[in-house]
Amino acid sequence: MEISGIYIYPIKSLGIVTVQECEVNQNGFKYDRKWMLIDEHHRFLGQREHSEMALLAVKIENNTLYKPELNISIPIDAPDNQPKTVKIWNDECKAIPYNKEYN
């Protein structure tokens, strides 16, 4: 058996990121689907409704998520905000929102 590639999706439903190596923790690959985009009703945004999301991929470097072409840079360390309930399909879970600066 041979591993031909390691792929992660740091932001759920955005484009793929190819990595040469990846730390594995209790939740799977580090940084895989750690973040998601939600709407004003705290509902998860996904490719089923917004297929163009697949065309956006971020990079991870120096504890930062970034998209250089759009001049976007977001620190990986989660902000110290209160968790909010968000909806992913028919499930609800707690998520920690970023500050308004990034939202």
Biopython code that builds the backbone (N, CA, C, O; Angstrom):
import numpy as np
from Bio.PDB.StructureBuilder import StructureBuilder

atoms = [
    (1, "MET", "N", (0.841, -1.167, 0.000)),
    (1, "MET", "CA", (0.000, 0.000, 0.000)),
    (1, "MET", "C", (0.890, 1.236, 0.000)),
    (1, "MET", "O", (1.949, 1.246, 0.629)),
    (2, "GLU", "N", (0.458, 2.276, -0.708)),
    (2, "GLU", "CA", (1.246, 3.486, -0.823)),
    (2, "GLU", "C", (0.342, 4.708, -0.732)),
    (2, "GLU", "O", (-0.742, 4.733, -1.316)),
    (3, "ILE", "N", (0.795, 5.724, 0.004)),
    (3, "ILE", "CA", (0.065, 6.994, 0.076)),
    (3, "ILE", "C", (0.545, 7.850, -1.084)),
    (3, "ILE", "O", (1.739, 8.125, -1.203)),
    (4, "SER", "N", (-0.370, 8.266, -1.929)),
    (4, "SER", "CA", (0.024, 9.052, -3.097)),
    (4, "SER", "C", (-0.119, 10.559, -2.862)),
    (4, "SER", "O", (0.432, 11.354, -3.623)),
    (5, "GLY", "N", (-0.848, 10.958, -1.824)),
    (5, "GLY", "CA", (-0.998, 12.371, -1.535)),
    (5, "GLY", "C", (-1.786, 12.594, -0.263)),
    (5, "GLY", "O", (-2.579, 11.746, 0.147)),
    (6, "ILE", "N", (-1.563, 13.738, 0.360)),
    (6, "ILE", "CA", (-2.306, 14.119, 1.562)),
    (6, "ILE", "C", (-3.013, 15.427, 1.243)),
    (6, "ILE", "O", (-2.388, 16.403, 0.831)),
    (7, "TYR", "N", (-4.326, 15.429, 1.441)),
    (7, "TYR", "CA", (-5.144, 16.588, 1.112)),
    (7, "TYR", "C", (-5.985, 16.987, 2.316)),
    (7, "TYR", "O", (-6.571, 16.138, 2.987)),
    (8, "ILE", "N", (-6.040, 18.274, 2.579)),
    (8, "ILE", "CA", (-6.885, 18.767, 3.662)),
    (8, "ILE", "C", (-7.736, 19.921, 3.129)),
    (8, "ILE", "O", (-7.435, 20.524, 2.100)),
    (9, "TYR", "N", (-8.786, 20.195, 3.853)),
    (9, "TYR", "CA", (-9.691, 21.311, 3.561)),
    (9, "TYR", "C", (-9.784, 22.149, 4.827)),
    (9, "TYR", "O", (-10.690, 21.932, 5.632)),
    (10, "PRO", "N", (-8.871, 23.106, 5.032)),
    (10, "PRO", "CA", (-8.890, 23.880, 6.276)),
    (10, "PRO", "C", (-10.243, 24.526, 6.550)),
    (10, "PRO", "O", (-10.740, 24.483, 7.675)),
    (11, "ILE", "N", (-10.842, 25.131, 5.510)),
    (11, "ILE", "CA", (-12.165, 25.732, 5.657)),
    (11, "ILE", "C", (-13.152, 24.825, 4.947)),
    (11, "ILE", "O", (-13.079, 24.644, 3.732)),
    (12, "LYS", "N", (-14.068, 24.260, 5.703)),
    (12, "LYS", "CA", (-15.036, 23.300, 5.167)),
    (12, "LYS", "C", (-15.704, 23.858, 3.909)),
    (12, "LYS", "O", (-16.189, 24.990, 3.904)),
    (13, "SER", "N", (-15.723, 23.070, 2.867)),
    (13, "SER", "CA", (-16.336, 23.374, 1.566)),
    (13, "SER", "C", (-15.534, 24.311, 0.671)),
    (13, "SER", "O", (-15.966, 24.610, -0.442)),
    (14, "LEU", "N", (-14.376, 24.782, 1.131)),
    (14, "LEU", "CA", (-13.529, 25.543, 0.209)),
    (14, "LEU", "C", (-12.582, 24.569, -0.482)),
    (14, "LEU", "O", (-12.661, 23.361, -0.259)),
    (15, "GLY", "N", (-11.699, 25.085, -1.309)),
    (15, "GLY", "CA", (-10.818, 24.254, -2.110)),
    (15, "GLY", "C", (-9.831, 23.434, -1.302)),
    (15, "GLY", "O", (-9.614, 23.659, -0.112)),
    (16, "ILE", "N", (-9.250, 22.482, -1.995)),
    (16, "ILE", "CA", (-8.326, 21.517, -1.415)),
    (16, "ILE", "C", (-6.936, 22.127, -1.209)),
    (16, "ILE", "O", (-6.516, 23.002, -1.966)),
    (17, "VAL", "N", (-6.239, 21.662, -0.193)),
    (17, "VAL", "CA", (-4.853, 22.051, 0.055)),
    (17, "VAL", "C", (-4.034, 20.765, 0.075)),
    (17, "VAL", "O", (-4.333, 19.845, 0.838)),
    (18, "THR", "N", (-3.010, 20.703, -0.756)),
    (18, "THR", "CA", (-2.119, 19.544, -0.796)),
    (18, "THR", "C", (-0.959, 19.800, 0.149)),
    (18, "THR", "O", (-0.336, 20.861, 0.094)),
    (19, "VAL", "N", (-0.664, 18.841, 1.015)),
    (19, "VAL", "CA", (0.449, 18.986, 1.953)),
    (19, "VAL", "C", (1.392, 17.792, 1.814)),
    (19, "VAL", "O", (0.967, 16.693, 1.458)),
    (20, "GLN", "N", (2.661, 18.016, 2.096)),
    (20, "GLN", "CA", (3.658, 16.950, 2.025)),
    (20, "GLN", "C", (3.654, 16.077, 3.265)),
    (20, "GLN", "O", (3.980, 14.891, 3.211)),
    (21, "GLU", "N", (3.280, 16.681, 4.380)),
    (21, "GLU", "CA", (3.174, 15.943, 5.641)),
    (21, "GLU", "C", (2.108, 16.625, 6.473)),
    (21, "GLU", "O", (1.791, 17.796, 6.263)),
    (22, "CYS", "N", (1.557, 15.880, 7.419)),
    (22, "CYS", "CA", (0.475, 16.440, 8.214)),
    (22, "CYS", "C", (0.428, 15.756, 9.572)),
    (22, "CYS", "O", (0.481, 14.530, 9.671)),
    (23, "GLU", "N", (0.332, 16.552, 10.590)),
    (23, "GLU", "CA", (0.177, 16.029, 11.946)),
    (23, "GLU", "C", (-1.226, 15.447, 12.090)),
    (23, "GLU", "O", (-2.197, 16.008, 11.583)),
    (24, "VAL", "N", (-1.321, 14.319, 12.786)),
    (24, "VAL", "CA", (-2.618, 13.698, 13.048)),
    (24, "VAL", "C", (-2.899, 13.832, 14.535)),
    (24, "VAL", "O", (-2.054, 13.505, 15.370)),
    (25, "ASN", "N", (-4.109, 14.322, 14.864)),
    (25, "ASN", "CA", (-4.499, 14.442, 16.262)),
    (25, "ASN", "C", (-5.781, 13.640, 16.487)),
    (25, "ASN", "O", (-6.186, 12.873, 15.613)),
    (26, "GLN", "N", (-6.411, 13.803, 17.619)),
    (26, "GLN", "CA", (-7.604, 13.011, 17.958)),
    (26, "GLN", "C", (-8.776, 13.259, 17.014)),
    (26, "GLN", "O", (-9.693, 12.441, 16.941)),
    (27, "ASN", "N", (-8.757, 14.378, 16.291)),
    (27, "ASN", "CA", (-9.836, 14.710, 15.350)),
    (27, "ASN", "C", (-9.490, 14.395, 13.906)),
    (27, "ASN", "O", (-10.294, 14.662, 13.013)),
    (28, "GLY", "N", (-8.322, 13.836, 13.655)),
    (28, "GLY", "CA", (-7.889, 13.555, 12.283)),
    (28, "GLY", "C", (-6.705, 14.425, 11.918)),
    (28, "GLY", "O", (-5.884, 14.748, 12.776)),
    (29, "PHE", "N", (-6.607, 14.811, 10.642)),
    (29, "PHE", "CA", (-5.505, 15.660, 10.205)),
    (29, "PHE", "C", (-5.635, 17.051, 10.818)),
    (29, "PHE", "O", (-6.715, 17.642, 10.832)),
    (30, "LYS", "N", (-4.515, 17.559, 11.322)),
    (30, "LYS", "CA", (-4.496, 18.907, 11.888)),
    (30, "LYS", "C", (-4.921, 19.902, 10.810)),
    (30, "LYS", "O", (-4.465, 19.819, 9.670)),
    (31, "TYR", "N", (-5.773, 20.821, 11.163)),
    (31, "TYR", "CA", (-6.299, 21.892, 10.310)),
    (31, "TYR", "C", (-7.343, 21.429, 9.292)),
    (31, "TYR", "O", (-7.852, 22.262, 8.541)),
    (32, "ASP", "N", (-7.683, 20.147, 9.236)),
    (32, "ASP", "CA", (-8.673, 19.699, 8.261)),
    (32, "ASP", "C", (-10.081, 20.015, 8.757)),
    (32, "ASP", "O", (-10.510, 19.502, 9.791)),
    (33, "ARG", "N", (-10.796, 20.858, 8.021)),
    (33, "ARG", "CA", (-12.170, 21.276, 8.314)),
    (33, "ARG", "C", (-12.299, 21.888, 9.710)),
    (33, "ARG", "O", (-13.291, 21.675, 10.407)),
    (34, "LYS", "N", (-11.288, 22.644, 10.097)),
    (34, "LYS", "CA", (-11.302, 23.308, 11.400)),
    (34, "LYS", "C", (-12.177, 24.563, 11.383)),
    (34, "LYS", "O", (-12.707, 24.960, 12.421)),
    (35, "TRP", "N", (-12.330, 25.187, 10.214)),
    (35, "TRP", "CA", (-13.107, 26.414, 10.083)),
    (35, "TRP", "C", (-14.242, 26.200, 9.098)),
    (35, "TRP", "O", (-14.204, 25.287, 8.273)),
    (36, "MET", "N", (-15.258, 27.057, 9.196)),
    (36, "MET", "CA", (-16.346, 27.031, 8.229)),
    (36, "MET", "C", (-16.903, 28.433, 8.082)),
    (36, "MET", "O", (-16.718, 29.293, 8.942)),
    (37, "LEU", "N", (-17.581, 28.637, 6.985)),
    (37, "LEU", "CA", (-18.256, 29.903, 6.747)),
    (37, "LEU", "C", (-19.725, 29.713, 7.085)),
    (37, "LEU", "O", (-20.316, 28.681, 6.764)),
    (38, "ILE", "N", (-20.314, 30.713, 7.734)),
    (38, "ILE", "CA", (-21.733, 30.650, 8.080)),
    (38, "ILE", "C", (-22.426, 31.917, 7.588)),
    (38, "ILE", "O", (-21.779, 32.930, 7.323)),
    (39, "ASP", "N", (-23.737, 31.844, 7.473)),
    (39, "ASP", "CA", (-24.487, 33.026, 7.046)),
    (39, "ASP", "C", (-24.988, 33.794, 8.267)),
    (39, "ASP", "O", (-24.649, 33.467, 9.405)),
    (40, "GLU", "N", (-25.793, 34.812, 8.012)),
    (40, "GLU", "CA", (-26.291, 35.662, 9.103)),
    (40, "GLU", "C", (-27.244, 34.925, 10.044)),
    (40, "GLU", "O", (-27.544, 35.418, 11.132)),
    (41, "HIS", "N", (-27.721, 33.748, 9.636)),
    (41, "HIS", "CA", (-28.608, 32.931, 10.485)),
    (41, "HIS", "C", (-27.839, 31.808, 11.179)),
    (41, "HIS", "O", (-28.436, 30.894, 11.747)),
    (42, "HIS", "N", (-26.511, 31.886, 11.128)),
    (42, "HIS", "CA", (-25.608, 30.901, 11.732)),
    (42, "HIS", "C", (-25.735, 29.529, 11.083)),
    (42, "HIS", "O", (-25.533, 28.506, 11.735)),
    (43, "ARG", "N", (-26.069, 29.512, 9.805)),
    (43, "ARG", "CA", (-26.131, 28.270, 9.029)),
    (43, "ARG", "C", (-24.853, 28.136, 8.219)),
    (43, "ARG", "O", (-24.379, 29.098, 7.616)),
    (44, "PHE", "N", (-24.307, 26.933, 8.215)),
    (44, "PHE", "CA", (-23.109, 26.616, 7.467)),
    (44, "PHE", "C", (-23.332, 26.820, 5.962)),
    (44, "PHE", "O", (-24.379, 26.456, 5.427)),
    (45, "LEU", "N", (-22.339, 27.403, 5.292)),
    (45, "LEU", "CA", (-22.392, 27.578, 3.845)),
    (45, "LEU", "C", (-21.572, 26.464, 3.201)),
    (45, "LEU", "O", (-20.437, 26.219, 3.608)),
    (46, "GLY", "N", (-22.129, 25.795, 2.212)),
    (46, "GLY", "CA", (-21.423, 24.678, 1.588)),
    (46, "GLY", "C", (-21.537, 24.669, 0.080)),
    (46, "GLY", "O", (-22.288, 25.443, -0.513)),
    (47, "GLN", "N", (-20.774, 23.773, -0.527)),
    (47, "GLN", "CA", (-20.722, 23.663, -1.975)),
    (47, "GLN", "C", (-22.026, 23.165, -2.595)),
    (47, "GLN", "O", (-22.263, 23.401, -3.779)),
    (48, "ARG", "N", (-22.857, 22.497, -1.843)),
    (48, "ARG", "CA", (-24.119, 22.024, -2.422)),
    (48, "ARG", "C", (-24.968, 23.196, -2.905)),
    (48, "ARG", "O", (-25.635, 23.103, -3.936)),
    (49, "GLU", "N", (-24.941, 24.297, -2.158)),
    (49, "GLU", "CA", (-25.685, 25.491, -2.560)),
    (49, "GLU", "C", (-24.807, 26.501, -3.294)),
    (49, "GLU", "O", (-25.306, 27.287, -4.099)),
    (50, "HIS", "N", (-23.515, 26.486, -3.022)),
    (50, "HIS", "CA", (-22.589, 27.482, -3.578)),
    (50, "HIS", "C", (-21.378, 26.760, -4.176)),
    (50, "HIS", "O", (-20.298, 26.766, -3.587)),
    (51, "SER", "N", (-21.558, 26.147, -5.332)),
    (51, "SER", "CA", (-20.500, 25.321, -5.926)),
    (51, "SER", "C", (-19.203, 26.090, -6.183)),
    (51, "SER", "O", (-18.126, 25.494, -6.208)),
    (52, "GLU", "N", (-19.299, 27.401, -6.373)),
    (52, "GLU", "CA", (-18.109, 28.209, -6.632)),
    (52, "GLU", "C", (-17.140, 28.230, -5.445)),
    (52, "GLU", "O", (-15.988, 28.637, -5.598)),
    (53, "MET", "N", (-17.594, 27.798, -4.273)),
    (53, "MET", "CA", (-16.707, 27.751, -3.108)),
    (53, "MET", "C", (-15.521, 26.824, -3.354)),
    (53, "MET", "O", (-14.454, 27.023, -2.773)),
    (54, "ALA", "N", (-15.690, 25.815, -4.204)),
    (54, "ALA", "CA", (-14.611, 24.867, -4.496)),
    (54, "ALA", "C", (-13.420, 25.549, -5.164)),
    (54, "ALA", "O", (-12.305, 25.029, -5.124)),
    (55, "LEU", "N", (-13.646, 26.697, -5.771)),
    (55, "LEU", "CA", (-12.584, 27.406, -6.475)),
    (55, "LEU", "C", (-11.703, 28.232, -5.541)),
    (55, "LEU", "O", (-10.644, 28.710, -5.947)),
    (56, "LEU", "N", (-12.136, 28.399, -4.296)),
    (56, "LEU", "CA", (-11.360, 29.172, -3.319)),
    (56, "LEU", "C", (-10.593, 28.229, -2.407)),
    (56, "LEU", "O", (-11.186, 27.388, -1.730)),
    (57, "ALA", "N", (-9.301, 28.368, -2.392)),
    (57, "ALA", "CA", (-8.472, 27.570, -1.491)),
    (57, "ALA", "C", (-7.545, 28.518, -0.746)),
    (57, "ALA", "O", (-7.057, 29.496, -1.313)),
    (58, "VAL", "N", (-7.309, 28.229, 0.504)),
    (58, "VAL", "CA", (-6.403, 29.047, 1.303)),
    (58, "VAL", "C", (-5.096, 28.291, 1.492)),
    (58, "VAL", "O", (-5.010, 27.094, 1.216)),
    (59, "LYS", "N", (-4.099, 28.992, 1.957)),
    (59, "LYS", "CA", (-2.821, 28.387, 2.297)),
    (59, "LYS", "C", (-2.617, 28.566, 3.792)),
    (59, "LYS", "O", (-3.187, 29.467, 4.408)),
    (60, "ILE", "N", (-1.801, 27.702, 4.362)),
    (60, "ILE", "CA", (-1.472, 27.798, 5.790)),
    (60, "ILE", "C", (0.028, 27.982, 5.902)),
    (60, "ILE", "O", (0.816, 27.184, 5.394)),
    (61, "GLU", "N", (0.403, 29.059, 6.584)),
    (61, "GLU", "CA", (1.819, 29.315, 6.787)),
    (61, "GLU", "C", (1.989, 30.223, 7.991)),
    (61, "GLU", "O", (1.250, 31.194, 8.154)),
    (62, "ASN", "N", (2.953, 29.912, 8.824)),
    (62, "ASN", "CA", (3.266, 30.741, 10.000)),
    (62, "ASN", "C", (2.038, 31.028, 10.854)),
    (62, "ASN", "O", (1.785, 32.176, 11.219)),
    (63, "ASN", "N", (1.273, 29.983, 11.172)),
    (63, "ASN", "CA", (0.062, 30.112, 11.990)),
    (63, "ASN", "C", (-0.945, 31.097, 11.413)),
    (63, "ASN", "O", (-1.631, 31.804, 12.152)),
    (64, "THR", "N", (-1.029, 31.139, 10.089)),
    (64, "THR", "CA", (-1.941, 32.051, 9.409)),
    (64, "THR", "C", (-2.608, 31.347, 8.238)),
    (64, "THR", "O", (-1.967, 30.609, 7.489)),
    (65, "LEU", "N", (-3.910, 31.588, 8.093)),
    (65, "LEU", "CA", (-4.628, 31.197, 6.886)),
    (65, "LEU", "C", (-4.514, 32.383, 5.952)),
    (65, "LEU", "O", (-4.778, 33.516, 6.354)),
    (66, "TYR", "N", (-4.127, 32.142, 4.720)),
    (66, "TYR", "CA", (-4.051, 33.297, 3.837)),
    (66, "TYR", "C", (-4.419, 32.955, 2.400)),
    (66, "TYR", "O", (-4.305, 31.818, 1.943)),
    (67, "LYS", "N", (-4.860, 33.984, 1.725)),
    (67, "LYS", "CA", (-5.207, 33.932, 0.298)),
    (67, "LYS", "C", (-4.512, 35.134, -0.315)),
    (67, "LYS", "O", (-5.098, 36.213, -0.398)),
    (68, "PRO", "N", (-3.241, 34.958, -0.753)),
    (68, "PRO", "CA", (-2.452, 36.104, -1.198)),
    (68, "PRO", "C", (-3.077, 36.882, -2.355)),
    (68, "PRO", "O", (-2.948, 38.104, -2.422)),
    (69, "GLU", "N", (-3.749, 36.182, -3.261)),
    (69, "GLU", "CA", (-4.347, 36.865, -4.414)),
    (69, "GLU", "C", (-5.421, 37.864, -3.996)),
    (69, "GLU", "O", (-5.671, 38.839, -4.706)),
    (70, "LEU", "N", (-6.054, 37.632, -2.856)),
    (70, "LEU", "CA", (-7.098, 38.523, -2.361)),
    (70, "LEU", "C", (-6.631, 39.382, -1.192)),
    (70, "LEU", "O", (-7.415, 40.140, -0.621)),
    (71, "ASN", "N", (-5.345, 39.261, -0.837)),
    (71, "ASN", "CA", (-4.777, 40.013, 0.273)),
    (71, "ASN", "C", (-5.526, 39.759, 1.581)),
    (71, "ASN", "O", (-5.799, 40.682, 2.348)),
    (72, "ILE", "N", (-5.851, 38.487, 1.816)),
    (72, "ILE", "CA", (-6.547, 38.084, 3.036)),
    (72, "ILE", "C", (-5.593, 37.282, 3.909)),
    (72, "ILE", "O", (-4.934, 36.359, 3.433)),
    (73, "SER", "N", (-5.524, 37.633, 5.172)),
    (73, "SER", "CA", (-4.654, 36.955, 6.120)),
    (73, "SER", "C", (-5.381, 36.877, 7.465)),
    (73, "SER", "O", (-5.761, 37.902, 8.031)),
    (74, "ILE", "N", (-5.572, 35.657, 7.971)),
    (74, "ILE", "CA", (-6.325, 35.458, 9.208)),
    (74, "ILE", "C", (-5.491, 34.586, 10.152)),
    (74, "ILE", "O", (-5.066, 33.500, 9.759)),
    (75, "PRO", "N", (-5.250, 35.034, 11.379)),
    (75, "PRO", "CA", (-4.479, 34.220, 12.317)),
    (75, "PRO", "C", (-5.220, 32.922, 12.661)),
    (75, "PRO", "O", (-6.441, 32.915, 12.819)),
    (76, "ILE", "N", (-4.475, 31.843, 12.771)),
    (76, "ILE", "CA", (-5.071, 30.544, 13.060)),
    (76, "ILE", "C", (-5.578, 30.456, 14.492)),
    (76, "ILE", "O", (-6.621, 29.851, 14.743)),
    (77, "ASP", "N", (-4.865, 31.042, 15.416)),
    (77, "ASP", "CA", (-5.274, 30.944, 16.818)),
    (77, "ASP", "C", (-6.699, 31.453, 16.979)),
    (77, "ASP", "O", (-7.012, 32.589, 16.621)),
    (78, "ALA", "N", (-7.547, 30.602, 17.518)),
    (78, "ALA", "CA", (-8.954, 30.970, 17.690)),
    (78, "ALA", "C", (-9.075, 32.139, 18.654)),
    (78, "ALA", "O", (-8.401, 32.179, 19.684)),
    (79, "PRO", "N", (-9.922, 33.073, 18.321)),
    (79, "PRO", "CA", (-10.134, 34.198, 19.234)),
    (79, "PRO", "C", (-10.832, 33.726, 20.502)),
    (79, "PRO", "O", (-11.438, 32.655, 20.534)),
    (80, "ASP", "N", (-10.738, 34.519, 21.515)),
    (80, "ASP", "CA", (-11.332, 34.171, 22.804)),
    (80, "ASP", "C", (-12.753, 34.717, 22.865)),
    (80, "ASP", "O", (-13.042, 35.617, 23.654)),
    (81, "ASN", "N", (-13.635, 34.178, 22.037)),
    (81, "ASN", "CA", (-15.041, 34.585, 22.005)),
    (81, "ASN", "C", (-15.912, 33.493, 22.591)),
    (81, "ASN", "O", (-15.471, 32.355, 22.751)),
    (82, "GLN", "N", (-17.127, 33.835, 22.905)),
    (82, "GLN", "CA", (-18.082, 32.863, 23.423)),
    (82, "GLN", "C", (-18.584, 31.974, 22.281)),
    (82, "GLN", "O", (-18.873, 32.474, 21.195)),
    (83, "PRO", "N", (-18.689, 30.664, 22.515)),
    (83, "PRO", "CA", (-19.220, 29.781, 21.471)),
    (83, "PRO", "C", (-20.656, 30.143, 21.119)),
    (83, "PRO", "O", (-21.423, 30.602, 21.965)),
    (84, "LYS", "N", (-21.002, 29.927, 19.861)),
    (84, "LYS", "CA", (-22.362, 30.135, 19.368)),
    (84, "LYS", "C", (-22.845, 28.836, 18.754)),
    (84, "LYS", "O", (-22.043, 28.020, 18.299)),
    (85, "THR", "N", (-24.133, 28.649, 18.742)),
    (85, "THR", "CA", (-24.701, 27.473, 18.098)),
    (85, "THR", "C", (-24.814, 27.741, 16.609)),
    (85, "THR", "O", (-25.356, 28.763, 16.189)),
    (86, "VAL", "N", (-24.296, 26.812, 15.815)),
    (86, "VAL", "CA", (-24.394, 26.915, 14.361)),
    (86, "VAL", "C", (-25.061, 25.648, 13.833)),
    (86, "VAL", "O", (-25.041, 24.603, 14.482)),
    (87, "LYS", "N", (-25.644, 25.760, 12.661)),
    (87, "LYS", "CA", (-26.366, 24.640, 12.070)),
    (87, "LYS", "C", (-25.617, 24.134, 10.845)),
    (87, "LYS", "O", (-25.301, 24.899, 9.934)),
    (88, "ILE", "N", (-25.339, 22.839, 10.835)),
    (88, "ILE", "CA", (-24.733, 22.157, 9.692)),
    (88, "ILE", "C", (-25.726, 21.095, 9.254)),
    (88, "ILE", "O", (-25.883, 20.064, 9.909)),
    (89, "TRP", "N", (-26.394, 21.359, 8.135)),
    (89, "TRP", "CA", (-27.503, 20.543, 7.646)),
    (89, "TRP", "C", (-28.569, 20.446, 8.728)),
    (89, "TRP", "O", (-29.178, 21.460, 9.070)),
    (90, "ASN", "N", (-28.814, 19.257, 9.278)),
    (90, "ASN", "CA", (-29.846, 19.114, 10.318)),
    (90, "ASN", "C", (-29.264, 19.013, 11.720)),
    (90, "ASN", "O", (-29.988, 18.764, 12.683)),
    (91, "ASP", "N", (-27.973, 19.205, 11.829)),
    (91, "ASP", "CA", (-27.302, 19.108, 13.116)),
    (91, "ASP", "C", (-26.947, 20.494, 13.637)),
    (91, "ASP", "O", (-26.787, 21.440, 12.866)),
    (92, "GLU", "N", (-26.829, 20.599, 14.942)),
    (92, "GLU", "CA", (-26.362, 21.825, 15.566)),
    (92, "GLU", "C", (-25.101, 21.517, 16.356)),
    (92, "GLU", "O", (-24.967, 20.442, 16.939)),
    (93, "CYS", "N", (-24.182, 22.468, 16.368)),
    (93, "CYS", "CA", (-22.958, 22.302, 17.145)),
    (93, "CYS", "C", (-22.499, 23.673, 17.625)),
    (93, "CYS", "O", (-23.015, 24.701, 17.187)),
    (94, "LYS", "N", (-21.550, 23.676, 18.505)),
    (94, "LYS", "CA", (-20.984, 24.926, 19.016)),
    (94, "LYS", "C", (-19.765, 25.288, 18.184)),
    (94, "LYS", "O", (-18.973, 24.421, 17.814)),
    (95, "ALA", "N", (-19.623, 26.566, 17.896)),
    (95, "ALA", "CA", (-18.476, 27.072, 17.147)),
    (95, "ALA", "C", (-18.043, 28.394, 17.768)),
    (95, "ALA", "O", (-18.857, 29.134, 18.321)),
    (96, "ILE", "N", (-16.773, 28.672, 17.668)),
    (96, "ILE", "CA", (-16.236, 29.920, 18.213)),
    (96, "ILE", "C", (-16.025, 30.887, 17.050)),
    (96, "ILE", "O", (-15.182, 30.645, 16.186)),
    (97, "PRO", "N", (-16.781, 31.973, 17.027)),
    (97, "PRO", "CA", (-16.643, 32.930, 15.914)),
    (97, "PRO", "C", (-15.378, 33.773, 16.040)),
    (97, "PRO", "O", (-14.880, 34.027, 17.137)),
    (98, "TYR", "N", (-14.882, 34.190, 14.897)),
    (98, "TYR", "CA", (-13.782, 35.140, 14.888)),
    (98, "TYR", "C", (-14.321, 36.531, 15.185)),
    (98, "TYR", "O", (-15.530, 36.761, 15.151)),
    (99, "ASN", "N", (-13.427, 37.439, 15.472)),
    (99, "ASN", "CA", (-13.822, 38.826, 15.723)),
    (99, "ASN", "C", (-14.443, 39.436, 14.470)),
    (99, "ASN", "O", (-14.228, 38.938, 13.365)),
    (100, "LYS", "N", (-15.195, 40.491, 14.635)),
    (100, "LYS", "CA", (-15.856, 41.155, 13.517)),
    (100, "LYS", "C", (-14.872, 41.574, 12.423)),
    (100, "LYS", "O", (-15.241, 41.643, 11.251)),
    (101, "GLU", "N", (-13.646, 41.848, 12.794)),
    (101, "GLU", "CA", (-12.616, 42.231, 11.824)),
    (101, "GLU", "C", (-12.476, 41.176, 10.717)),
    (101, "GLU", "O", (-12.243, 41.521, 9.559)),
    (102, "TYR", "N", (-12.617, 39.899, 11.071)),
    (102, "TYR", "CA", (-12.476, 38.825, 10.108)),
    (102, "TYR", "C", (-13.824, 38.347, 9.588)),
    (102, "TYR", "O", (-13.908, 37.815, 8.481)),
    (103, "ASN", "N", (-14.863, 38.528, 10.364)),
    (103, "ASN", "CA", (-16.186, 38.119, 9.913)),
    (103, "ASN", "C", (-16.674, 39.065, 8.847)),
    (103, "ASN", "O", (-17.778, 38.896, 8.330)),
]
sb = StructureBuilder()
sb.init_structure("model")
sb.init_model(0)
sb.init_chain("A")
sb.init_seg("    ")
for serial, (resi, resn, name, xyz) in enumerate(atoms, 1):
    if name == "N":
        sb.init_residue(resn, " ", resi, " ")
    sb.init_atom(name, np.array(xyz, "f"), 0.0, 1.0, " ", f" {name:<3s}", serial, name[0])
structure = sb.get_structure()
